Amino acid sequence: MKRIPVEVYEEATKLLEYNPETGLIRWKVRRSSSCKKGWFAGSINSSGYLRVGVNGRRLRAVSYTHLTL
């Protein structure tokens, strides 16, 4: 698995909120009309993994959540 670049992780922590009790990732800020504050972040890819887009990079949610713990 590729490592998340530090600058992408830092931006993700500004934009995303991870709740370890529920396992949910939500947006901290409104990004667009289709991506509002408090909404769930990401989508399921063809392999069944949750992926979240941050600054043009598609991150596997599991990579982000492991770094926030």
C-alpha positions as CSV (number, residue, x, y, z in Angstrom):
1,M,0.0,0.0,0.0
2,K,1.3,3.4,-0.9
3,R,1.9,5.9,1.9
4,I,-0.1,9.1,2.1
5,P,2.0,12.2,1.5
6,V,2.2,14.4,4.5
7,E,0.7,17.4,2.8
8,V,-2.4,15.3,1.7
9,Y,-2.8,13.9,5.2
10,E,-2.6,17.4,6.7
11,E,-5.2,18.7,4.3
12,A,-7.4,15.6,5.0
13,T,-7.3,16.3,8.7
14,K,-8.6,19.9,8.0
15,L,-11.4,18.6,5.8
16,L,-12.4,15.3,7.4
17,E,-13.6,14.2,10.8
18,Y,-13.2,10.5,11.8
19,N,-15.3,9.0,14.6
20,P,-13.5,5.8,15.8
21,E,-16.6,4.7,17.8
22,T,-18.8,4.5,14.7
23,G,-16.1,4.2,12.0
24,L,-17.7,7.0,10.0
25,I,-15.8,9.8,8.2
26,R,-17.7,13.1,7.7
27,W,-16.8,16.4,6.1
28,K,-15.9,19.2,8.5
29,V,-16.5,21.9,5.8
30,R,-18.7,22.4,2.8
31,R,-16.8,21.6,-0.3
32,S,-19.6,22.1,-2.9
33,S,-23.3,21.8,-3.3
34,S,-22.9,18.0,-3.5
35,C,-20.5,17.8,-0.6
36,K,-21.8,19.5,2.5
37,K,-20.5,19.8,6.1
38,G,-21.6,16.8,8.2
39,W,-22.2,14.6,5.2
40,F,-20.5,11.2,4.9
41,A,-17.3,11.4,3.0
42,G,-16.2,9.0,0.2
43,S,-17.7,6.3,-1.9
44,I,-17.2,2.5,-2.3
45,N,-14.9,1.5,-5.2
46,S,-15.3,-1.7,-7.3
47,S,-13.1,-3.6,-4.8
48,G,-15.4,-2.7,-1.9
49,Y,-13.1,-0.2,-0.2
50,L,-14.3,3.2,0.9
51,R,-12.3,5.9,-0.9
52,V,-12.3,9.6,-0.1
53,G,-11.1,12.3,-2.5
54,V,-8.8,15.1,-1.1
55,N,-7.3,17.6,-3.4
56,G,-7.5,15.4,-6.4
57,R,-6.1,12.3,-4.6
58,R,-8.3,9.3,-4.0
59,L,-7.4,7.9,-0.5
60,R,-8.4,4.5,0.9
61,A,-10.3,5.5,4.0
62,V,-8.5,2.8,6.0
63,S,-5.2,4.5,5.4
64,Y,-6.6,7.8,6.7
65,T,-8.3,6.2,9.7
66,H,-5.1,4.4,10.8
67,L,-3.2,7.7,10.8
68,T,-5.8,9.5,13.0
69,L,-5.7,7.0,15.8
